[in-house]
């Protein structure tokens, strides 16, 4: 069994679904994504200087992400060869790959928002949702907190589950490591702010490219899982096809609009971040805006079935190959 085969990936998905990210472990050891984040932060601090021109900042950002990608392609290739050299290496490969998937941890984070709303009310819900979204929680009512949690569930299904799995299946360890570092860089420096408009340009554009296929695959999986929330497959797919382009991201609109159609709620729309107000149109504008904790539960049911279908896709590949 090779290091990048669907079989290794399927094992990694099962491990992640069952075990997730043990908090006791990552309190004692640095998580690989945290290490990536520290490297990106160091490059940002070193290369992204306030007195540099926009062109210099853009070149620095291209050089930084390019250097990281080259290093991780080589590291991933060596890692894959190492796993292929010894008996049972595929098991170690699956265990390590599961660390870079986010099925269970995403479920837990979104479920925490639902629990907080149900047990602690709006303030508790705001605090819980601030752990998974970047918008200003003080500006959110119960519907806003619920919609934010649902949007995070849909978008991160694509970014944290489908995309890393896709690149691991396609290119093995080099694909997985490169995707994770690019996605991490995009979340850290790929913002349209004064500091990162130029330096983060390369990370943001590369992340867009790497998510083109996974985002659309995520929308298909969410649409197929719509019946888990008493939704319609056809309606979910139709909303995704119609409204995905309304999102400012070329990719995030696909899973989010599919989820909006599955639940028949309106997602995205105007929202406040620390530095600015984003006046975006709603996805599935005809749906309910008054979302609540029950809708988060429905979104999680869709998410669980979508993850199951996603795993079944790779299980089918294992059987066929």
Phi, psi and omega in degrees: 000120182284164187290339182249015185283159175303331180296316177296317180296317179300317177298319179296320178296320179294316179300315181296321180295323183276316187261317183071211178255097181299118184294328179298328181287314185279356168282340182256333181237149177287130178290142180306322179292326176295322177295315176303317181298321179293322177295315179297318179297321179294318178294321176300312182296324185278318190259335186265078186269142183299327185276355179283150176288167178300320180295319179294320179295320180295317178298319179298319179294319178297315181297319183296309183290327177296317180295317180297317181298315180299314180299317183284332173297314179295313181298318180294321178297315180295321179296316178298318178295323178298315180295329181284346188276340183233153181297133181081009180298331180296330179291316177297320178300316179296319179299315181290321179295326181298334179295333184261012172251160189226030182301300186290318182295322177296315177304313184296318181294318180290319178297329177299324178293316178301314181297319180297317178297317182290322187261331185240355179082194189299313183298318178295321178296319177299317180296318181292319183287336178294343179282345185234353178229161183263355184284165182287111184291334182295338181271001186260134168269188182301318178296320179294319177298315182295315179297320180298318179295319180293317178298318179297320179300314183290311183295317183282343168300319178288307186288324188259348183235297188292315184294309178298324177296318180300312183287330174292316179296323185280316189234007179071208184299321176302318180295317181294313182295317180296316179300314184296320181287324178293317179295322177294317179298319179298319180291335183267317187236358183274040184258154176269064179241169181303318184287324190248000182305320181262314183296324182271002184301313183295317180298318182294316181291320179294322177297321177301315182295315184292339182260002183303307181285312181301323181296319182285325173296321178299319179297320178298314182295319178295319179298317179295335180269359183306323180301341178297338177247026183060029178263178183252130176301314182297315181295317180300314180295321181294318178295319179298315181296321183282320194252350183304323181289349178284340181285145179291338175271139178288351184238317186300332181297335182292301179293326183290319179289327175296318178293321178300318179290324180296323183265348187056047172238158176268128181242168181066241182074189180297139179205156185251130171251176184301319186263344189198167172255129179258117184259073181264155176287159176285146167269132186059056186302336180279354180279175181292136171266343183274060179289160181212187183299328178296325178290327174298318177300319179295318178298322179292326176294318176299316181300315181298316179292321178297319176297321179295316178296322178298314177297322180296328178299315180284330174297321177296322178295322178299318180293321186281330186270000000 
